[in-house]
Amino acid sequence: MSNKHGSKWIRPEKRLAIYSRDGFACAYCADEESLSLDHLHPRELGGSHDAENLITSCVTCNSARRDLPLQEWFAMLRDRGGDTRRLGKKIRALTSKPIDIDEGKRLLAARRGK
């Protein structure tokens, strides 16, 4: 479950806490395979690694978005028939929820067999 940047930029328990917050599915297409994290405000444009700026994304959607600002990505999705109004509400709802680091630690321990 790493992305093109590897996983050293984020602690594993924080990554899992964000996946848990987002229901272990891509926020864009709902895929549950090959998950990564996407910066809503891209790092290349000054975005942070804060949980409020991170959303669960499948590798396909994350790669398709690249480092586009969210407004440009939404314009591309609208051109393809996507409902970005609904998607925007979903993203705001997900990122407004606090992450549960303790849940991330439990998930990490379970994956490690502890």
Residue frames as a rotation matrix with the C-alpha (Angstrom) as fourth column:
MET 1
0.562 0.827 0.000 0.00
0.827 -0.562 0.000 0.00
0.000 0.000 -1.000 0.00
SER 2
-0.191 -0.644 -0.741 2.71
0.450 -0.728 0.516 2.46
-0.872 -0.235 0.429 -0.77
ASN 3
0.887 0.459 -0.047 2.63
0.192 -0.460 -0.867 5.11
-0.419 0.760 -0.496 -3.43
LYS 4
0.691 -0.632 0.350 5.20
0.451 -0.002 -0.893 6.46
0.565 0.775 0.284 -5.83
HIS 5
0.312 -0.565 0.764 6.77
-0.597 -0.742 -0.306 8.46
0.739 -0.361 -0.569 -3.00
GLY 6
-0.582 -0.448 -0.679 7.13
0.218 0.718 -0.661 5.41
0.783 -0.533 -0.320 -0.76
SER 7
0.495 0.835 -0.240 5.70
0.432 0.003 0.902 5.40
0.754 -0.551 -0.359 2.74
LYS 8
-0.306 -0.709 -0.635 8.45
0.920 -0.048 -0.390 7.08
0.246 -0.704 0.666 4.77
TRP 9
-0.754 0.022 0.657 6.76
0.022 -0.998 0.059 10.50
0.657 0.058 0.752 4.60
ILE 10
0.093 0.843 0.530 3.90
-0.819 -0.238 0.523 9.33
0.566 -0.482 0.668 6.86
ARG 11
-0.705 -0.288 0.648 3.80
-0.660 0.602 -0.450 7.09
-0.260 -0.745 -0.614 9.91
PRO 12
-0.864 0.351 -0.362 2.07
0.062 0.786 0.615 3.75
0.500 0.509 -0.700 9.18
GLU 13
-0.565 0.692 -0.449 -0.45
0.772 0.252 -0.583 4.24
-0.290 -0.676 -0.677 12.01
LYS 14
-0.408 0.412 -0.815 -1.46
-0.241 -0.909 -0.339 7.65
-0.881 0.058 0.470 10.61
ARG 15
-0.801 0.098 -0.591 -1.84
-0.581 0.112 0.806 6.17
0.145 0.989 -0.032 7.10
LEU 16
-0.777 0.508 -0.371 -4.07
0.466 0.861 0.204 3.40
0.423 -0.014 -0.906 8.48
ALA 17
-0.500 0.603 -0.622 -6.07
0.511 -0.374 -0.774 5.87
-0.699 -0.705 -0.122 10.58
ILE 18
-0.516 0.299 -0.803 -6.80
-0.640 -0.757 0.129 7.90
-0.569 0.580 0.582 7.42
TYR 19
-0.836 0.234 -0.496 -7.74
-0.248 0.645 0.723 4.75
0.489 0.727 -0.482 5.48
SER 20
-0.687 0.589 -0.425 -10.07
0.726 0.538 -0.429 3.83
-0.024 -0.604 -0.797 8.35
ARG 21
-0.508 0.484 -0.713 -11.60
0.001 -0.827 -0.562 7.33
-0.861 -0.286 0.420 8.46
ASP 22
-0.432 0.259 -0.864 -12.29
-0.857 -0.417 0.303 7.04
-0.282 0.871 0.402 4.73
GLY 23
0.512 0.764 0.393 -13.79
-0.641 0.644 -0.417 3.54
-0.572 -0.038 0.820 4.93
PHE 24
-0.283 -0.746 0.603 -10.82
-0.049 0.639 0.768 1.78
-0.958 0.187 -0.217 3.28
ALA 25
0.284 0.388 0.877 -11.99
0.881 0.256 -0.398 2.93
-0.379 0.886 -0.269 -0.16
CYS 26
-0.751 -0.531 0.392 -10.95
0.656 -0.662 0.362 5.50
0.067 0.530 0.846 -2.73
ALA 27
-0.361 0.607 -0.708 -12.79
0.270 -0.659 -0.702 8.75
-0.893 -0.444 0.074 -2.08
TYR 28
-0.574 0.062 -0.816 -12.97
-0.674 -0.601 0.429 9.40
-0.464 0.797 0.387 -5.83
CYS 29
-0.351 0.382 -0.855 -14.16
-0.760 0.417 0.498 6.06
0.547 0.825 0.144 -7.27
ALA 30
0.474 0.550 0.688 -14.85
-0.875 0.378 0.301 3.85
-0.095 -0.745 0.661 -4.20
ASP 31
0.418 -0.425 -0.803 -12.30
-0.201 0.819 -0.538 1.20
0.886 0.386 0.257 -5.30
GLU 32
0.892 -0.074 0.445 -10.96
-0.434 0.128 0.892 -0.78
-0.123 -0.989 0.082 -2.36
GLU 33
0.704 -0.674 0.224 -7.79
0.693 0.721 -0.007 -2.07
-0.157 0.160 0.975 -4.05
SER 34
-0.102 -0.900 0.424 -4.31
0.927 -0.240 -0.287 -0.54
0.360 0.364 0.859 -4.33
LEU 35
0.851 0.522 -0.063 -4.96
0.498 -0.764 0.411 2.28
0.166 -0.381 -0.910 -1.88
SER 36
-0.424 -0.901 0.088 -2.68
0.809 -0.420 -0.411 5.25
0.407 -0.103 0.908 -1.44
LEU 37
0.155 0.443 -0.883 -3.06
0.721 -0.662 -0.206 8.74
-0.676 -0.605 -0.422 -0.07
ASP 38
-0.031 -0.088 0.996 -3.70
0.846 -0.533 -0.021 11.83
0.532 0.842 0.091 -2.14
HIS 39
-0.682 -0.211 -0.701 -2.89
0.554 -0.774 -0.306 15.37
-0.477 -0.597 0.645 -1.06
LEU 40
0.406 0.899 0.167 -5.98
0.839 -0.293 -0.458 17.50
-0.362 0.326 -0.873 -1.71
HIS 41
0.911 -0.327 -0.252 -3.76
-0.381 -0.900 -0.211 20.56
-0.158 0.288 -0.944 -1.92
PRO 42
0.808 -0.563 -0.173 -0.74
0.355 0.700 -0.620 19.08
0.470 0.440 0.765 -3.75
ARG 43
0.505 -0.737 -0.450 2.65
0.641 -0.029 0.767 19.09
-0.578 -0.675 0.458 -2.02
GLU 44
-0.328 -0.663 0.673 4.11
0.944 -0.248 0.217 20.68
0.023 0.707 0.707 -5.15
LEU 45
-0.065 0.410 0.910 1.79
0.312 -0.858 0.409 23.65
0.948 0.310 -0.072 -4.51
GLY 46
-0.592 -0.333 0.734 2.52
-0.491 -0.573 -0.656 23.92
0.639 -0.749 0.176 -0.79
GLY 47
0.512 0.854 -0.089 0.11
-0.485 0.373 0.791 21.33
0.709 -0.362 0.605 0.62
SER 48
-0.214 -0.542 0.812 0.84
-0.976 0.093 -0.196 19.69
0.031 -0.835 -0.549 3.95
HIS 49
-0.691 -0.049 -0.721 0.86
-0.082 0.997 0.011 16.12
0.718 0.067 -0.693 5.24
ASP 50
-0.758 0.483 0.439 -1.93
-0.574 -0.173 -0.800 17.02
-0.311 -0.858 0.409 7.71
ALA 51
-0.731 0.513 0.449 -4.82
0.464 0.857 -0.225 14.56
-0.501 0.044 -0.865 7.84
GLU 52
0.214 0.863 -0.459 -7.22
0.157 -0.494 -0.855 17.29
-0.964 0.111 -0.241 6.70
ASN 53
0.148 -0.247 -0.958 -5.21
-0.873 -0.487 -0.009 17.54
-0.464 0.838 -0.288 3.46
LEU 54
-0.863 -0.490 -0.125 -5.04
-0.498 0.780 0.380 13.79
-0.089 0.390 -0.917 2.86
ILE 55
0.289 0.957 0.038 -7.68
-0.884 0.282 -0.373 11.56
-0.367 0.074 0.927 1.34
THR 56
-0.221 -0.295 0.930 -7.68
-0.001 0.953 0.302 7.86
-0.975 0.066 -0.211 0.54
SER 57
0.389 0.247 -0.888 -7.24
-0.858 -0.254 -0.447 7.33
-0.335 0.935 0.113 -3.18
CYS 58
0.761 -0.212 0.613 -6.65
0.339 0.936 -0.097 4.30
-0.553 0.282 0.784 -5.35
VAL 59
-0.273 -0.960 -0.053 -3.40
0.361 -0.153 0.920 4.33
-0.891 0.232 0.389 -7.28
THR 60
-0.304 0.214 0.928 -5.31
0.952 0.035 0.304 4.77
0.033 0.976 -0.214 -10.56
CYS 61
0.739 0.640 0.208 -7.13
0.621 -0.768 0.155 7.94
0.259 0.014 -0.966 -9.43
ASN 62
0.614 -0.582 -0.533 -4.05
0.196 -0.542 0.818 9.29
-0.764 -0.607 -0.219 -7.66
SER 63
-0.435 -0.809 0.395 -1.95
0.580 0.084 0.810 8.79
-0.689 0.581 0.433 -10.79
ALA 64
-0.029 0.513 0.858 -4.63
0.961 -0.223 0.165 10.33
0.276 0.829 -0.487 -13.01
ARG 65
0.897 0.399 -0.191 -4.86
0.441 -0.837 0.323 13.41
-0.031 -0.374 -0.927 -10.81
ARG 66
0.048 -0.971 0.232 -1.07
0.729 -0.125 -0.673 13.85
0.683 0.202 0.702 -10.58
ASP 67
-0.608 -0.310 -0.731 -0.35
0.752 -0.520 -0.405 17.21
-0.254 -0.796 0.549 -8.94
LEU 68
-0.458 0.534 0.711 -3.36
0.381 -0.605 0.700 19.02
0.803 0.591 0.074 -10.40
PRO 69
-0.898 0.306 0.317 -5.16
-0.439 -0.556 -0.706 21.46
-0.040 -0.773 0.633 -8.12
LEU 70
-0.664 0.680 0.312 -8.47
0.367 0.659 -0.656 20.00
-0.652 -0.321 -0.687 -6.96
GLN 71
0.155 0.757 -0.635 -10.47
-0.327 -0.567 -0.756 22.49
-0.932 0.325 0.160 -9.09
GLU 72
-0.238 -0.312 -0.920 -8.67
-0.968 -0.003 0.252 21.34
-0.082 0.950 -0.301 -12.27
TRP 73
-0.992 -0.098 0.079 -9.12
-0.101 0.994 -0.028 17.68
-0.075 -0.036 -0.997 -11.33
PHE 74
-0.323 0.945 0.049 -12.83
0.249 0.134 -0.959 18.28
-0.913 -0.297 -0.278 -10.75
ALA 75
0.117 0.330 -0.937 -13.09
-0.773 -0.561 -0.295 20.01
-0.623 0.759 0.190 -14.16
MET 76
-0.702 -0.429 -0.568 -11.58
-0.691 0.604 0.397 16.92
0.173 0.671 -0.721 -15.79
LEU 77
-0.891 0.408 0.197 -14.02
0.267 0.825 -0.499 14.68
-0.366 -0.392 -0.844 -13.89
ARG 78
-0.032 0.912 -0.409 -16.98
-0.162 -0.409 -0.898 16.86
-0.986 0.038 0.160 -14.93
ASP 79
-0.180 -0.117 -0.977 -15.84
-0.958 -0.203 0.201 16.59
-0.222 0.972 -0.076 -18.55
ARG 80
-0.880 -0.185 -0.438 -16.04
-0.291 0.938 0.187 12.81
0.376 0.292 -0.879 -18.12
GLY 81
-0.046 0.984 -0.174 -19.54
-0.149 0.165 0.975 13.01
0.988 0.070 0.139 -16.62
GLY 82
-0.534 -0.238 -0.811 -18.52
0.687 0.437 -0.581 12.90
0.493 -0.867 -0.070 -12.95
ASP 83
0.603 0.771 0.204 -20.70
0.390 -0.508 0.768 14.42
0.696 -0.384 -0.607 -10.23
THR 84
-0.425 -0.905 0.008 -18.16
0.473 -0.230 -0.850 16.69
0.772 -0.357 0.526 -8.58
ARG 85
-0.092 0.465 0.881 -20.73
-0.663 -0.688 0.294 18.43
0.743 -0.557 0.372 -6.41
ARG 86
0.892 0.445 -0.077 -21.46
-0.281 0.681 0.677 15.16
0.353 -0.582 0.732 -4.64
LEU 87
0.402 -0.836 -0.374 -17.78
0.674 0.546 -0.497 14.25
0.620 -0.052 0.783 -4.59
GLY 88
-0.388 -0.528 0.755 -16.85
-0.060 -0.803 -0.593 17.61
0.920 -0.275 0.280 -3.06
LYS 89
0.376 0.619 0.690 -19.38
-0.786 -0.182 0.591 17.09
0.491 -0.764 0.418 -0.27
LYS 90
0.915 -0.065 -0.399 -18.03
0.181 0.948 0.261 13.60
0.361 -0.311 0.879 0.35
ILE 91
-0.011 -1.000 -0.011 -14.44
0.599 0.003 -0.801 14.84
0.801 -0.015 0.599 0.56
ARG 92
-0.300 -0.048 0.953 -15.39
-0.494 -0.846 -0.199 17.68
0.816 -0.530 0.230 2.92
ALA 93
0.722 0.630 0.287 -17.31
-0.590 0.344 0.730 15.24
0.361 -0.697 0.620 5.14
LEU 94
0.732 -0.491 -0.473 -14.41
0.503 0.857 -0.112 12.77
0.460 -0.156 0.874 5.27
THR 95
-0.231 -0.954 0.192 -11.67
0.555 -0.291 -0.780 15.30
0.799 -0.074 0.596 5.91
SER 96
-0.029 0.268 0.963 -13.68
-0.595 -0.779 0.199 17.10
0.804 -0.567 0.182 8.58
LYS 97
0.933 0.311 -0.178 -13.69
-0.076 0.657 0.750 13.93
0.350 -0.686 0.637 10.70
PRO 98
0.277 -0.876 0.396 -10.76
-0.948 -0.180 0.263 13.58
-0.159 -0.448 -0.880 13.09
ILE 99
0.145 -0.303 -0.942 -8.57
-0.379 0.862 -0.336 10.56
0.914 0.406 0.010 12.53
ASP 100
0.875 0.157 0.457 -8.24
-0.482 0.353 0.802 7.96
-0.035 -0.922 0.384 15.29
ILE 101
0.012 -0.974 -0.226 -4.51
-0.863 0.104 -0.494 7.28
0.505 0.201 -0.840 15.75
ASP 102
-0.351 -0.105 0.930 -5.30
-0.741 0.639 -0.208 4.61
-0.573 -0.762 -0.302 18.34
GLU 103
0.711 0.626 0.320 -7.35
-0.237 0.641 -0.730 2.77
-0.662 0.443 0.604 15.70
GLY 104
0.687 -0.542 -0.484 -4.41
-0.598 -0.042 -0.801 3.13
0.414 0.839 -0.353 13.31
LYS 105
-0.349 -0.834 0.427 -2.12
-0.932 0.262 -0.251 1.61
0.098 -0.486 -0.868 15.94
ARG 106
0.050 0.456 0.888 -4.56
-0.483 0.790 -0.378 -1.30
-0.874 -0.410 0.260 16.49
LEU 107
0.934 0.323 -0.150 -4.74
-0.265 0.349 -0.899 -1.94
-0.239 0.880 0.412 12.76
LEU 108
0.301 -0.915 -0.268 -0.97
-0.805 -0.093 -0.586 -1.80
0.512 0.392 -0.764 12.46
ALA 109
-0.408 -0.426 0.807 -0.51
-0.844 0.512 -0.156 -4.23
-0.347 -0.745 -0.569 15.34
ALA 110
0.450 0.663 0.598 -3.06
-0.310 0.744 -0.591 -6.60
-0.837 0.081 0.541 13.81
ARG 111
0.885 -0.174 -0.432 -1.22
-0.419 0.106 -0.902 -6.52
0.203 0.979 0.021 10.47
ARG 112
-0.098 -0.995 0.023 2.04
-0.835 0.070 -0.547 -7.28
0.542 -0.072 -0.837 12.25
GLY 113
0.168 0.266 -0.949 0.39
0.086 0.955 0.283 -10.12
0.982 -0.129 0.138 14.14
LYS 114
-0.860 -0.510 0.020 0.77
0.058 -0.137 -0.989 -8.56
0.507 -0.849 0.147 17.59
